[in-house]
Amino acid sequence: MNPNLQLPITNYKLGLIGYPLGHSLSPKIHTAALQASGLEGNYSLFPIPPEDKQALQDLLAQVRAGEIHGLNVTIPHKQNVIEFMDELMPTAQAIGAVNTIYMRGDKLIGDNTDAPGFLADLKRFIGDWRLEIGDSALVFGAGGSARAVVYALLNDGWNVTLAARRIEQAQQLAASFTKYQLQTTDNSSFFIPHSSLIINTTPLGMTPNTETSPLPEGTELAKHTFVYDLVYNPRETKLVKTARAQGLNAFTGLGMLIEQAALAFEKWTGHTPPREILFDAVGATRPD
């Protein structure tokens, strides 16, 4: 039984809001989650152009009416949907972005599983190494994904520098986290060799522009650096290739995608899907 709804659900109607959505892996992930949990239902894509507020409202009305039981939200609507929510959960409010929507009682709730999903995946990779590599993180980008990553890192005690081509956007994001010390820069060159962790939250390197990277050409990374690229299509981005060629640990964001999806699924259904099955659904093996 779904803990967020008053009546048991026998056939879950779930989906994803975003634009465009042609290459989304979410249907495969959530279909596998439904099957693994022994639940009936389906997961649909709802491509809504960024300027179409009426379409957003109409879709959210279906959630209010119980016709849809849960929605994920991706680019470009993570902030667009906020004005239509009755309540934001603390994480979504702190980040200023929503990636998960559901009803709780008679309220439409905006939540965010990106931050805990990212942190869970990062900790699986880094483990106890953090004690040796230090706590200095450099984050490329200042969009919605960067907000979730920065929030997660700051709350986990990292010293974060935010690097963005549009310094105003980075400063605006930093202003959202006034109780933390968050540096911003439009020139990452100084911070790259001094960072224990480098994270890309920009679309650079994403298919079809696979030859792009947030790192300047010829950059030599410090031998202790961990690299995490939120881009997961292709499975090995140029940034990850560059880091691995230098003998470094580098990972894409597929694990974060799986983790945030599983956490959202738990909020919708009360069921915890096995992560290994979700990785298998997208043709990948869960990294140890």
FENKA-V780797 format. One record per run of one state. SS is the DSSP state (A for helix, B for strand, O for the rest). FROM is the first residue (numbers start at 1). TO is the last residue. If there is no record, write none. Layout:
ss=SS from=FROM to=TO
ss=SS from=FROM to=TO
This chain:
ss=O from=1 to=11
ss=B from=12 to=18
ss=O from=19 to=25
ss=A from=26 to=36
ss=O from=37 to=40
ss=B from=41 to=47
ss=O from=48 to=52
ss=A from=53 to=64
ss=O from=65 to=69
ss=B from=70 to=73
ss=O from=74 to=81
ss=A from=82 to=84
ss=O from=85 to=86
ss=B from=87 to=88
ss=O from=89 to=89
ss=A from=90 to=95
ss=O from=96 to=99
ss=B from=100 to=104
ss=O from=105 to=106
ss=B from=107 to=111
ss=O from=112 to=113
ss=A from=114 to=133
ss=O from=134 to=135
ss=B from=136 to=140
ss=O from=141 to=143
ss=A from=144 to=155
ss=O from=156 to=158
ss=B from=159 to=163
ss=O from=164 to=166
ss=A from=167 to=175
ss=O from=176 to=181
ss=B from=182 to=185
ss=O from=186 to=188
ss=A from=189 to=192
ss=O from=193 to=196
ss=B from=197 to=200
ss=O from=201 to=225
ss=B from=226 to=229
ss=O from=230 to=237
ss=A from=238 to=245
ss=O from=246 to=248
ss=B from=249 to=252
ss=O from=253 to=253
ss=A from=254 to=269
ss=O from=270 to=274
ss=A from=275 to=281
ss=O from=282 to=288
